[in-house]
Protein backbone atom coordinates (compact mmCIF):
# COMPACT_ATOMS: atom_id res chain seq x y z
CA UNK A 1 0.00 0.00 0.00
CA UNK A 2 1.28 3.42 -1.04
CA UNK A 3 0.57 6.72 0.61
CA UNK A 4 -1.57 9.18 -1.32
CA UNK A 5 1.53 11.31 -2.03
CA UNK A 6 3.49 8.34 -3.36
CA UNK A 7 0.56 7.27 -5.49
CA UNK A 8 0.30 10.77 -6.93
CA UNK A 9 4.05 10.84 -7.70
CA UNK A 10 3.77 7.50 -9.50
CA UNK A 11 0.77 8.72 -11.50
CA UNK A 12 2.62 11.89 -12.50
CA UNK A 13 5.69 9.95 -13.59
CA UNK A 14 3.59 7.52 -15.62
CA UNK A 15 1.79 10.45 -17.25
CA UNK A 16 5.16 12.03 -18.14
CA UNK A 17 6.38 8.78 -19.70
CA UNK A 18 3.17 8.41 -21.72
CA UNK A 19 3.23 12.05 -22.85
CA UNK A 20 6.86 11.75 -23.97
CA UNK A 21 6.15 8.52 -25.86
CA UNK A 22 3.12 10.10 -27.55
CA UNK A 23 5.12 13.16 -28.59
CA UNK A 24 7.99 11.04 -29.94
CA UNK A 25 5.57 8.81 -31.85
CA UNK A 26 3.93 11.82 -33.50
CA UNK A 27 7.36 13.20 -34.43
CA UNK A 28 8.43 9.88 -35.96
CA UNK A 29 5.22 9.54 -37.95
CA UNK A 30 5.61 13.10 -39.24
CA UNK A 31 9.29 12.61 -40.11
CA UNK A 32 8.61 9.27 -41.78
CA UNK A 33 5.29 10.11 -43.42
CA UNK A 34 6.52 9.22 -46.91
CA UNK A 35 7.67 5.76 -45.79
CA UNK A 36 4.40 5.27 -43.93
CA UNK A 37 2.41 6.08 -47.08
CA UNK A 38 4.54 3.74 -49.21
CA UNK A 39 3.98 0.90 -46.72
CA UNK A 40 0.23 1.65 -46.47
CA UNK A 41 -0.14 1.56 -50.26
CA UNK A 42 1.69 -1.77 -50.46
CA UNK A 43 -0.46 -3.19 -47.64
CA UNK A 44 -3.61 -2.28 -49.55
CA UNK A 45 -2.29 -4.29 -52.50
CA UNK A 46 -0.74 -7.28 -50.67
CA UNK A 47 -2.40 -7.30 -47.21
CA UNK A 48 0.70 -8.92 -45.66
CA UNK A 49 4.27 -7.62 -45.77
CA UNK A 50 7.33 -9.60 -44.80
CA UNK A 51 10.72 -8.27 -43.77
CA UNK A 52 12.01 -8.52 -47.35
CA UNK A 53 9.07 -6.41 -48.55
CA UNK A 54 9.77 -3.73 -45.96
CA UNK A 55 13.47 -3.66 -46.82
CA UNK A 56 12.60 -3.27 -50.51
CA UNK A 57 10.20 -0.41 -49.74
CA UNK A 58 12.09 1.60 -47.11
CA UNK A 59 15.51 -0.03 -46.70
CA UNK A 60 17.15 -2.01 -43.95
CA UNK A 61 16.71 -1.16 -40.29
CA UNK A 62 19.10 1.59 -39.26
CA UNK A 63 19.81 -0.13 -35.93
CA UNK A 64 20.34 -3.73 -37.01
CA UNK A 65 18.16 -6.81 -37.06
CA UNK A 66 16.02 -8.38 -34.41
CA UNK A 67 17.91 -10.61 -32.01
CA UNK A 68 16.65 -13.93 -30.72
CA UNK A 69 16.35 -13.45 -26.95
CA UNK A 70 17.78 -16.82 -25.97
CA UNK A 71 20.74 -16.34 -28.33
CA UNK A 72 21.30 -12.87 -26.92
CA UNK A 73 21.34 -14.19 -23.37
CA UNK A 74 23.68 -17.02 -24.41
CA UNK A 75 25.98 -14.46 -26.03
CA UNK A 76 25.58 -15.73 -29.58
CA UNK A 77 23.25 -12.92 -30.80
CA UNK A 78 22.06 -14.60 -33.97
CA UNK A 79 19.13 -13.05 -35.82
CA UNK A 80 16.45 -15.27 -37.33
CA UNK A 81 14.89 -14.39 -40.64
CA UNK A 82 11.71 -15.86 -42.09
CA UNK A 83 13.77 -18.11 -44.40
CA UNK A 84 15.81 -19.51 -41.47
CA UNK A 85 12.71 -20.38 -39.45
CA UNK A 86 11.20 -22.59 -42.17
C-alpha positions as a Markdown table, in Angstrom:
| # | Residue | x | y | z |
|---|---|---|---|---|
| 1 | Unk | 0.0 | 0.0 | 0.0 |
| 2 | Unk | 1.3 | 3.4 | -1.0 |
| 3 | Unk | 0.6 | 6.7 | 0.6 |
| 4 | Unk | -1.6 | 9.2 | -1.3 |
| 5 | Unk | 1.5 | 11.3 | -2.0 |
| 6 | Unk | 3.5 | 8.3 | -3.4 |
| 7 | Unk | 0.6 | 7.3 | -5.5 |
| 8 | Unk | 0.3 | 10.8 | -6.9 |
| 9 | Unk | 4.0 | 10.8 | -7.7 |
| 10 | Unk | 3.8 | 7.5 | -9.5 |
| 11 | Unk | 0.8 | 8.7 | -11.5 |
| 12 | Unk | 2.6 | 11.9 | -12.5 |
| 13 | Unk | 5.7 | 10.0 | -13.6 |
| 14 | Unk | 3.6 | 7.5 | -15.6 |
| 15 | Unk | 1.8 | 10.5 | -17.3 |
| 16 | Unk | 5.2 | 12.0 | -18.1 |
| 17 | Unk | 6.4 | 8.8 | -19.7 |
| 18 | Unk | 3.2 | 8.4 | -21.7 |
| 19 | Unk | 3.2 | 12.0 | -22.9 |
| 20 | Unk | 6.9 | 11.7 | -24.0 |
| 21 | Unk | 6.2 | 8.5 | -25.9 |
| 22 | Unk | 3.1 | 10.1 | -27.5 |
| 23 | Unk | 5.1 | 13.2 | -28.6 |
| 24 | Unk | 8.0 | 11.0 | -29.9 |
| 25 | Unk | 5.6 | 8.8 | -31.8 |
| 26 | Unk | 3.9 | 11.8 | -33.5 |
| 27 | Unk | 7.4 | 13.2 | -34.4 |
| 28 | Unk | 8.4 | 9.9 | -36.0 |
| 29 | Unk | 5.2 | 9.5 | -38.0 |
| 30 | Unk | 5.6 | 13.1 | -39.2 |
| 31 | Unk | 9.3 | 12.6 | -40.1 |
| 32 | Unk | 8.6 | 9.3 | -41.8 |
| 33 | Unk | 5.3 | 10.1 | -43.4 |
| 34 | Unk | 6.5 | 9.2 | -46.9 |
| 35 | Unk | 7.7 | 5.8 | -45.8 |
| 36 | Unk | 4.4 | 5.3 | -43.9 |
| 37 | Unk | 2.4 | 6.1 | -47.1 |
| 38 | Unk | 4.5 | 3.7 | -49.2 |
| 39 | Unk | 4.0 | 0.9 | -46.7 |
| 40 | Unk | 0.2 | 1.7 | -46.5 |
| 41 | Unk | -0.1 | 1.6 | -50.3 |
| 42 | Unk | 1.7 | -1.8 | -50.5 |
| 43 | Unk | -0.5 | -3.2 | -47.6 |
| 44 | Unk | -3.6 | -2.3 | -49.6 |
| 45 | Unk | -2.3 | -4.3 | -52.5 |
| 46 | Unk | -0.7 | -7.3 | -50.7 |
| 47 | Unk | -2.4 | -7.3 | -47.2 |
| 48 | Unk | 0.7 | -8.9 | -45.7 |
| 49 | Unk | 4.3 | -7.6 | -45.8 |
| 50 | Unk | 7.3 | -9.6 | -44.8 |
| 51 | Unk | 10.7 | -8.3 | -43.8 |
| 52 | Unk | 12.0 | -8.5 | -47.4 |
| 53 | Unk | 9.1 | -6.4 | -48.6 |
| 54 | Unk | 9.8 | -3.7 | -46.0 |
| 55 | Unk | 13.5 | -3.7 | -46.8 |
| 56 | Unk | 12.6 | -3.3 | -50.5 |
| 57 | Unk | 10.2 | -0.4 | -49.7 |
| 58 | Unk | 12.1 | 1.6 | -47.1 |
| 59 | Unk | 15.5 | 0.0 | -46.7 |
| 60 | Unk | 17.1 | -2.0 | -43.9 |
| 61 | Unk | 16.7 | -1.2 | -40.3 |
| 62 | Unk | 19.1 | 1.6 | -39.3 |
| 63 | Unk | 19.8 | -0.1 | -35.9 |
| 64 | Unk | 20.3 | -3.7 | -37.0 |
| 65 | Unk | 18.2 | -6.8 | -37.1 |
| 66 | Unk | 16.0 | -8.4 | -34.4 |
| 67 | Unk | 17.9 | -10.6 | -32.0 |
| 68 | Unk | 16.7 | -13.9 | -30.7 |
| 69 | Unk | 16.3 | -13.4 | -26.9 |
| 70 | Unk | 17.8 | -16.8 | -26.0 |
| 71 | Unk | 20.7 | -16.3 | -28.3 |
| 72 | Unk | 21.3 | -12.9 | -26.9 |
| 73 | Unk | 21.3 | -14.2 | -23.4 |
| 74 | Unk | 23.7 | -17.0 | -24.4 |
| 75 | Unk | 26.0 | -14.5 | -26.0 |
| 76 | Unk | 25.6 | -15.7 | -29.6 |
| 77 | Unk | 23.2 | -12.9 | -30.8 |
| 78 | Unk | 22.1 | -14.6 | -34.0 |
| 79 | Unk | 19.1 | -13.1 | -35.8 |
| 80 | Unk | 16.5 | -15.3 | -37.3 |
| 81 | Unk | 14.9 | -14.4 | -40.6 |
| 82 | Unk | 11.7 | -15.9 | -42.1 |
| 83 | Unk | 13.8 | -18.1 | -44.4 |
| 84 | Unk | 15.8 | -19.5 | -41.5 |
| 85 | Unk | 12.7 | -20.4 | -39.4 |
| 86 | Unk | 11.2 | -22.6 | -42.2 |
